[in-house]
Amino acid sequence: MKKLKTIGLLLVFAVAFASCEKVIDIDLNTASSKYVIEGAITNSAGPYSIKITKTKNFDEDNNYEGVAGANVTVSDNAGNSETLMMSSPGIYQTSALAGVPGRTYHLNVEINGEVFTSASVMANPVNMDSVFVFDFTGFGDTIKLINVVYNDPAGIPNFYKHDLIVNGKKDKSINISSDQASDGSRIDRGLFYRNDGEGLISGDSVTIEMMCIDEPVHFYLFSLDQTISQSAAAPANPVSNIKGGALGYFSAQTFQKKSLVVQ
């Protein structure tokens, strides 16, 4: 009898607990909108652009409208300064500012009383000696990779970014590296390309862009790649080098490119 009473009490508690449960709706739209600032100054001919947009709620579309009415200035440590003009919604362009390796560039953006700043040092360029295509075999498949060859300067921390443009379309992969384990060495860097499941084939027209970037921009791109691949331990926004609460990045970087046709 005592055992039956115990079972009865457990059933009562179970029913009471179930009656207290309620559906909890998770609001994915409570995060406040943030400004996103993206742009670069290079040692190639301008004009250079700064793009300003705003984040959206989870259930909104992915069309990000440009932010108008911002006051955007870029200056360097040589005393040059320019206020950028808006060429289209959210796109602010320089007209005379020149990018020079070794200089520090400062970005200042003012929007509706908010101020965002950033600084980036333009590294000295490291020349691409050559680029070529080679066949790589792994896991039973043979694919074509792009190889970039350059000499890393000894005794100086260097950070690199490589972009691939295949048949006029830029690959979305983030290809970054540093010389932490290869300082002063001759670098042969293979770049993997697979767009929509397809690799390089004979006849493809390929352009390789190489940028020398500073460490904060390298760290931003690394954290962005981790976020995209969801390999970060705790998903979070990429680590921006912009102060004031905006997302994105500002980079002073050297730029060069080489092109080839896949045989």
Contacts in CASP RR format, 6 or more apart in sequence:
PFRMAT RR
TARGET T0000
AUTHOR 0000-0000-0000
METHOD contacts of the structure
MODEL  1
MKKLKTIGLLLVFAVAFASCEKVIDIDLNTASSKYVIEGAITNSAGPYSI
KITKTKNFDEDNNYEGVAGANVTVSDNAGNSETLMMSSPGIYQTSALAGV
PGRTYHLNVEINGEVFTSASVMANPVNMDSVFVFDFTGFGDTIKLINVVY
NDPAGIPNFYKHDLIVNGKKDKSINISSDQASDGSRIDRGLFYRNDGEGL
ISGDSVTIEMMCIDEPVHFYLFSLDQTISQSAAAPANPVSNIKGGALGYF
SAQTFQKKSLVVQ
28 57 0 8 1.000
28 58 0 8 1.000
28 59 0 8 1.000
29 57 0 8 1.000
29 58 0 8 1.000
29 59 0 8 1.000
31 55 0 8 1.000
31 57 0 8 1.000
33 54 0 8 1.000
33 55 0 8 1.000
33 56 0 8 1.000
33 57 0 8 1.000
34 54 0 8 1.000
34 55 0 8 1.000
34 245 0 8 1.000
34 246 0 8 1.000
34 247 0 8 1.000
35 52 0 8 1.000
35 53 0 8 1.000
35 54 0 8 1.000
35 67 0 8 1.000
35 109 0 8 1.000
35 111 0 8 1.000
35 114 0 8 1.000
35 116 0 8 1.000
35 245 0 8 1.000
35 246 0 8 1.000
35 247 0 8 1.000
36 51 0 8 1.000
36 52 0 8 1.000
36 53 0 8 1.000
36 54 0 8 1.000
36 55 0 8 1.000
36 64 0 8 1.000
36 246 0 8 1.000
36 247 0 8 1.000
36 248 0 8 1.000
37 50 0 8 1.000
37 51 0 8 1.000
37 52 0 8 1.000
37 107 0 8 1.000
37 109 0 8 1.000
37 116 0 8 1.000
37 118 0 8 1.000
37 242 0 8 1.000
37 246 0 8 1.000
37 247 0 8 1.000
37 248 0 8 1.000
37 249 0 8 1.000
37 250 0 8 1.000
38 50 0 8 1.000
38 51 0 8 1.000
38 248 0 8 1.000
38 249 0 8 1.000
38 250 0 8 1.000
39 48 0 8 1.000
39 49 0 8 1.000
39 50 0 8 1.000
39 51 0 8 1.000
39 249 0 8 1.000
39 250 0 8 1.000
39 251 0 8 1.000
40 48 0 8 1.000
40 250 0 8 1.000
40 251 0 8 1.000
40 252 0 8 1.000
40 253 0 8 1.000
41 48 0 8 1.000
41 74 0 8 1.000
41 94 0 8 1.000
41 97 0 8 1.000
41 99 0 8 1.000
41 105 0 8 1.000
41 120 0 8 1.000
41 122 0 8 1.000
41 251 0 8 1.000
41 252 0 8 1.000
41 253 0 8 1.000
42 48 0 8 1.000
42 99 0 8 1.000
42 122 0 8 1.000
42 211 0 8 1.000
42 252 0 8 1.000
42 253 0 8 1.000
42 254 0 8 1.000
42 255 0 8 1.000
43 99 0 8 1.000
43 100 0 8 1.000
43 101 0 8 1.000
43 122 0 8 1.000
43 125 0 8 1.000
43 254 0 8 1.000
43 255 0 8 1.000
44 255 0 8 1.000
44 256 0 8 1.000
46 94 0 8 1.000
46 97 0 8 1.000
46 98 0 8 1.000
47 93 0 8 1.000
47 94 0 8 1.000
47 95 0 8 1.000
48 74 0 8 1.000
48 93 0 8 1.000
48 94 0 8 1.000
48 97 0 8 1.000
48 99 0 8 1.000
49 87 0 8 1.000
49 91 0 8 1.000
49 92 0 8 1.000
49 93 0 8 1.000
49 94 0 8 1.000
50 72 0 8 1.000
50 74 0 8 1.000
50 84 0 8 1.000
50 91 0 8 1.000
50 92 0 8 1.000
50 93 0 8 1.000
50 107 0 8 1.000
50 109 0 8 1.000
50 250 0 8 1.000
51 66 0 8 1.000
51 90 0 8 1.000
51 91 0 8 1.000
51 92 0 8 1.000
52 66 0 8 1.000
52 67 0 8 1.000
52 70 0 8 1.000
52 72 0 8 1.000
52 90 0 8 1.000
52 92 0 8 1.000
52 109 0 8 1.000
52 111 0 8 1.000
53 64 0 8 1.000
53 65 0 8 1.000
53 66 0 8 1.000
53 67 0 8 1.000
53 90 0 8 1.000
54 64 0 8 1.000
54 65 0 8 1.000
54 66 0 8 1.000
54 67 0 8 1.000
55 64 0 8 1.000
55 247 0 8 1.000
56 62 0 8 1.000
56 64 0 8 1.000
65 89 0 8 1.000
66 89 0 8 1.000
66 90 0 8 1.000
66 91 0 8 1.000
67 89 0 8 1.000
67 90 0 8 1.000
67 111 0 8 1.000
68 86 0 8 1.000
68 89 0 8 1.000
68 90 0 8 1.000
69 86 0 8 1.000
69 111 0 8 1.000
70 86 0 8 1.000
70 90 0 8 1.000
70 92 0 8 1.000
70 109 0 8 1.000
70 110 0 8 1.000
70 111 0 8 1.000
71 83 0 8 1.000
71 108 0 8 1.000
71 109 0 8 1.000
71 110 0 8 1.000
71 111 0 8 1.000
72 83 0 8 1.000
72 84 0 8 1.000
72 92 0 8 1.000
72 107 0 8 1.000
72 108 0 8 1.000
72 109 0 8 1.000
72 110 0 8 1.000
73 81 0 8 1.000
73 82 0 8 1.000
73 83 0 8 1.000
73 84 0 8 1.000
73 107 0 8 1.000
73 108 0 8 1.000
74 81 0 8 1.000
74 82 0 8 1.000
74 84 0 8 1.000
74 94 0 8 1.000
74 97 0 8 1.000
74 105 0 8 1.000
74 106 0 8 1.000
74 107 0 8 1.000
74 108 0 8 1.000
75 81 0 8 1.000
75 82 0 8 1.000
75 105 0 8 1.000
75 106 0 8 1.000
75 108 0 8 1.000
76 97 0 8 1.000
76 99 0 8 1.000
76 100 0 8 1.000
76 103 0 8 1.000
76 104 0 8 1.000
76 105 0 8 1.000
76 106 0 8 1.000
77 103 0 8 1.000
77 104 0 8 1.000
77 106 0 8 1.000
78 100 0 8 1.000
78 103 0 8 1.000
80 97 0 8 1.000
80 98 0 8 1.000
82 94 0 8 1.000
82 95 0 8 1.000
82 96 0 8 1.000
82 97 0 8 1.000
84 92 0 8 1.000
84 93 0 8 1.000
84 94 0 8 1.000
85 92 0 8 1.000
85 93 0 8 1.000
85 95 0 8 1.000
86 92 0 8 1.000
86 93 0 8 1.000
87 93 0 8 1.000
99 105 0 8 1.000
99 122 0 8 1.000
99 252 0 8 1.000
100 122 0 8 1.000
101 122 0 8 1.000
101 123 0 8 1.000
101 124 0 8 1.000
101 125 0 8 1.000
101 254 0 8 1.000
102 121 0 8 1.000
102 122 0 8 1.000
102 123 0 8 1.000
102 124 0 8 1.000
103 121 0 8 1.000
103 122 0 8 1.000
103 252 0 8 1.000
104 119 0 8 1.000
104 120 0 8 1.000
104 121 0 8 1.000
104 122 0 8 1.000
104 252 0 8 1.000
105 119 0 8 1.000
105 120 0 8 1.000
105 121 0 8 1.000
105 122 0 8 1.000
105 250 0 8 1.000
105 252 0 8 1.000
106 117 0 8 1.000
106 118 0 8 1.000
106 119 0 8 1.000
107 116 0 8 1.000
107 117 0 8 1.000
107 118 0 8 1.000
107 119 0 8 1.000
107 120 0 8 1.000
107 242 0 8 1.000
107 250 0 8 1.000
108 115 0 8 1.000
108 116 0 8 1.000
108 117 0 8 1.000
109 115 0 8 1.000
109 116 0 8 1.000
109 117 0 8 1.000
109 246 0 8 1.000
110 116 0 8 1.000
114 244 0 8 1.000
115 244 0 8 1.000
116 242 0 8 1.000
116 243 0 8 1.000
116 244 0 8 1.000
116 245 0 8 1.000
116 246 0 8 1.000
117 242 0 8 1.000
117 243 0 8 1.000
117 244 0 8 1.000
118 241 0 8 1.000
118 242 0 8 1.000
118 243 0 8 1.000
118 249 0 8 1.000
118 250 0 8 1.000
119 241 0 8 1.000
119 250 0 8 1.000
120 214 0 8 1.000
120 216 0 8 1.000
120 217 0 8 1.000
120 241 0 8 1.000
120 250 0 8 1.000
120 251 0 8 1.000
120 252 0 8 1.000
120 253 0 8 1.000
121 214 0 8 1.000
121 252 0 8 1.000
122 214 0 8 1.000
122 252 0 8 1.000
122 253 0 8 1.000
122 254 0 8 1.000
123 158 0 8 1.000
123 159 0 8 1.000
123 212 0 8 1.000
123 213 0 8 1.000
123 214 0 8 1.000
123 253 0 8 1.000
123 254 0 8 1.000
124 153 0 8 1.000
124 212 0 8 1.000
124 254 0 8 1.000
125 212 0 8 1.000
125 254 0 8 1.000
125 256 0 8 1.000
126 150 0 8 1.000
126 151 0 8 1.000
126 152 0 8 1.000
126 153 0 8 1.000
126 158 0 8 1.000
126 160 0 8 1.000
126 210 0 8 1.000
126 212 0 8 1.000
126 254 0 8 1.000
127 150 0 8 1.000
127 151 0 8 1.000
127 256 0 8 1.000
128 148 0 8 1.000
128 149 0 8 1.000
128 150 0 8 1.000
128 208 0 8 1.000
128 210 0 8 1.000
128 256 0 8 1.000
128 258 0 8 1.000
129 149 0 8 1.000
129 150 0 8 1.000
129 151 0 8 1.000
130 148 0 8 1.000
130 149 0 8 1.000
130 258 0 8 1.000
131 146 0 8 1.000
131 147 0 8 1.000
131 148 0 8 1.000
131 149 0 8 1.000
131 208 0 8 1.000
131 258 0 8 1.000
131 260 0 8 1.000
132 146 0 8 1.000
132 147 0 8 1.000
132 149 0 8 1.000
132 260 0 8 1.000
133 144 0 8 1.000
133 145 0 8 1.000
133 146 0 8 1.000
133 147 0 8 1.000
133 200 0 8 1.000
133 206 0 8 1.000
133 260 0 8 1.000
133 262 0 8 1.000
133 263 0 8 1.000
134 144 0 8 1.000
134 145 0 8 1.000
134 147 0 8 1.000
135 142 0 8 1.000
135 143 0 8 1.000
135 144 0 8 1.000
135 145 0 8 1.000
136 142 0 8 1.000
136 143 0 8 1.000
136 144 0 8 1.000
136 145 0 8 1.000
143 192 0 8 1.000
143 194 0 8 1.000
143 199 0 8 1.000
143 200 0 8 1.000
144 199 0 8 1.000
144 200 0 8 1.000
144 201 0 8 1.000
144 262 0 8 1.000
145 190 0 8 1.000
145 191 0 8 1.000
145 192 0 8 1.000
145 193 0 8 1.000
145 200 0 8 1.000
146 164 0 8 1.000
146 190 0 8 1.000
146 191 0 8 1.000
146 193 0 8 1.000
146 200 0 8 1.000
146 206 0 8 1.000
146 208 0 8 1.000
147 188 0 8 1.000
147 189 0 8 1.000
147 190 0 8 1.000
147 191 0 8 1.000
148 162 0 8 1.000
148 187 0 8 1.000
148 188 0 8 1.000
148 189 0 8 1.000
148 190 0 8 1.000
148 191 0 8 1.000
148 208 0 8 1.000
148 210 0 8 1.000
149 186 0 8 1.000
149 187 0 8 1.000
149 188 0 8 1.000
149 189 0 8 1.000
150 186 0 8 1.000
150 187 0 8 1.000
150 189 0 8 1.000
150 210 0 8 1.000
151 184 0 8 1.000
151 185 0 8 1.000
151 186 0 8 1.000
151 187 0 8 1.000
152 158 0 8 1.000
152 179 0 8 1.000
152 182 0 8 1.000
152 183 0 8 1.000
152 184 0 8 1.000
152 185 0 8 1.000
152 186 0 8 1.000
152 187 0 8 1.000
153 184 0 8 1.000
154 183 0 8 1.000
154 184 0 8 1.000
155 183 0 8 1.000
155 184 0 8 1.000
156 183 0 8 1.000
157 178 0 8 1.000
157 179 0 8 1.000
157 180 0 8 1.000
157 183 0 8 1.000
157 215 0 8 1.000
158 178 0 8 1.000
158 179 0 8 1.000
158 183 0 8 1.000
158 212 0 8 1.000
159 176 0 8 1.000
159 177 0 8 1.000
159 178 0 8 1.000
159 179 0 8 1.000
159 212 0 8 1.000
159 213 0 8 1.000
159 214 0 8 1.000
159 215 0 8 1.000
159 217 0 8 1.000
159 218 0 8 1.000
160 176 0 8 1.000
160 177 0 8 1.000
160 178 0 8 1.000
160 189 0 8 1.000
160 210 0 8 1.000
160 211 0 8 1.000
160 212 0 8 1.000
160 213 0 8 1.000
161 174 0 8 1.000
161 175 0 8 1.000
161 176 0 8 1.000
161 210 0 8 1.000
161 211 0 8 1.000
161 213 0 8 1.000
161 217 0 8 1.000
161 218 0 8 1.000
161 221 0 8 1.000
161 253 0 8 1.000
162 175 0 8 1.000
162 176 0 8 1.000
162 177 0 8 1.000
162 189 0 8 1.000
162 191 0 8 1.000
162 208 0 8 1.000
162 209 0 8 1.000
162 210 0 8 1.000
162 211 0 8 1.000
163 170 0 8 1.000
163 171 0 8 1.000
163 175 0 8 1.000
163 208 0 8 1.000
163 209 0 8 1.000
163 211 0 8 1.000
164 170 0 8 1.000
164 171 0 8 1.000
164 173 0 8 1.000
164 175 0 8 1.000
164 191 0 8 1.000
164 193 0 8 1.000
164 206 0 8 1.000
164 207 0 8 1.000
164 208 0 8 1.000
164 209 0 8 1.000
165 171 0 8 1.000
165 206 0 8 1.000
165 207 0 8 1.000
165 208 0 8 1.000
165 209 0 8 1.000
166 193 0 8 1.000
166 195 0 8 1.000
166 200 0 8 1.000
166 204 0 8 1.000
166 205 0 8 1.000
166 206 0 8 1.000
167 204 0 8 1.000
167 205 0 8 1.000
168 205 0 8 1.000
168 207 0 8 1.000
169 195 0 8 1.000
171 193 0 8 1.000
171 195 0 8 1.000
173 192 0 8 1.000
173 193 0 8 1.000
174 221 0 8 1.000
174 224 0 8 1.000
174 225 0 8 1.000
174 228 0 8 1.000
175 191 0 8 1.000
176 213 0 8 1.000
176 218 0 8 1.000
176 221 0 8 1.000
176 222 0 8 1.000
176 225 0 8 1.000
177 189 0 8 1.000
178 218 0 8 1.000
179 185 0 8 1.000
179 187 0 8 1.000
191 208 0 8 1.000
193 199 0 8 1.000
193 200 0 8 1.000
193 206 0 8 1.000
200 206 0 8 1.000
200 262 0 8 1.000
201 262 0 8 1.000
202 262 0 8 1.000
202 263 0 8 1.000
203 261 0 8 1.000
203 262 0 8 1.000
203 263 0 8 1.000
204 261 0 8 1.000
204 262 0 8 1.000
205 259 0 8 1.000
205 260 0 8 1.000
205 261 0 8 1.000
205 262 0 8 1.000
206 259 0 8 1.000
206 260 0 8 1.000
206 261 0 8 1.000
206 262 0 8 1.000
207 257 0 8 1.000
207 258 0 8 1.000
207 259 0 8 1.000
208 257 0 8 1.000
208 258 0 8 1.000
208 259 0 8 1.000
208 260 0 8 1.000
209 255 0 8 1.000
209 256 0 8 1.000
209 257 0 8 1.000
210 255 0 8 1.000
210 256 0 8 1.000
210 257 0 8 1.000
211 251 0 8 1.000
211 253 0 8 1.000
211 254 0 8 1.000
211 255 0 8 1.000
212 253 0 8 1.000
212 254 0 8 1.000
213 221 0 8 1.000
213 251 0 8 1.000
213 253 0 8 1.000
214 251 0 8 1.000
214 252 0 8 1.000
214 253 0 8 1.000
216 241 0 8 1.000
217 241 0 8 1.000
217 249 0 8 1.000
217 251 0 8 1.000
217 253 0 8 1.000
219 239 0 8 1.000
219 241 0 8 1.000
220 238 0 8 1.000
220 239 0 8 1.000
220 240 0 8 1.000
220 241 0 8 1.000
220 248 0 8 1.000
220 249 0 8 1.000
221 238 0 8 1.000
221 249 0 8 1.000
223 232 0 8 1.000
223 236 0 8 1.000
223 238 0 8 1.000
223 239 0 8 1.000
224 238 0 8 1.000
226 232 0 8 1.000
227 235 0 8 1.000
227 236 0 8 1.000
227 237 0 8 1.000
227 238 0 8 1.000
237 247 0 8 1.000
238 247 0 8 1.000
238 248 0 8 1.000
238 249 0 8 1.000
240 246 0 8 1.000
240 247 0 8 1.000
240 248 0 8 1.000
240 249 0 8 1.000
241 249 0 8 1.000
241 250 0 8 1.000
242 248 0 8 1.000
242 249 0 8 1.000
242 250 0 8 1.000
END
